[in-house]
Amino acid sequence: MEAAQQGEVLIAYCDCYTCHKEDKDSVGPAFKAIAERYPVQQVYIDLLAQKVISGGKGSWGSATMSPHPKVSLEEAKLMVTYILSFKQNSIK
């Protein structure tokens, strides 16, 4: 199974859709908006995967992203790969 497909499955089983939608802002930014902001490069996959695990605030206004400490780094990278797949580039 391709990394983006694995990430899509992981996102479906996590609570991501509580705050994020694919194509419109909700509590957090739309996955498409995230994909437009960040290049599809390994350094950004690593950075965003850490943010999934640790949580964060301030990147998208005043909303706070809850930490997800039970998500492994490898799972978070797959999830981010799915999110960035909304941009039609390949990992460089």
N, C-alpha and C positions, 0 to 999 in steps of 0.2 A: 504494500500500500504506500502510495506517495506521501511525503511528509505533510503537505498541505491537507490531504484527506485525513491523515491521522490527527492533525491539529483540529480539524473541524469536528471530529468525533469527541476529542477531549473537551473542546469548548462546550459542546452540547451536554456533556455530563458535569460540567463545572457550573458556577453561577454567573458566568460572563453575560448571558443574555438578560440578566436582571438589570444591568446598567448600560449595556451596549447593544446596538442594533447594527445590522449590516450596512444600511444605507441612509440612516438618519440619526441625528444626535438624540440622546436620551439623557440619563443622568451623566453618562460619559460620552465621549465622542463616538461617532459611527466608525465601524471598521474601515470603511472606504476613506474616511478622513485621515485615519491613522496611516493607512497605506500611502496616501498622497503626501503626508508630511515626511515620512521616513524612507530613505533609499533602501532598496532590497539588497542589503549587504550584510555579511556575517556580523560585523561590528554592531549594527543596529538590532539584529536579531538577538544577540547576546545582551545588549543594553535593555531592550524591551522585555526580554525573558526575566531579567533580574527585577524589573519593575512589576511584572505580574506577581512574582513571589513576594517582594518586599512591600508593594503598594507604593503610593506616591500622591503628591499634591502639587498643583501649580502649573503643570504642563499644559492643561486645557482649561484654565480659569480656576474657579474656586472649588470645583468638585474634587473630592478625595477618593482615590482608588484604594479599596480595602486590600490588605495583604492576603496572599494565598500561600501560606507556608507549607501546606501539604502537597502542593504541586512541585514535582521534581524539576530540576533545571532542564533536563532533556524534554520533559512534557511541555514546559513553558516555551521552549524553543520551537517545538512543533506547533503550538498554538499561535505563536507570533508568525511563523511561516505561513500559516493559513491566513491570518489577518493581512499580512503583506502581499498575499497572492491576489488581493483585490487590485493591486497595481500590476500591470501586464509587463513586468520585467523578470529577469531571472537573477538568482543570487550570484553576486560577483565576488 
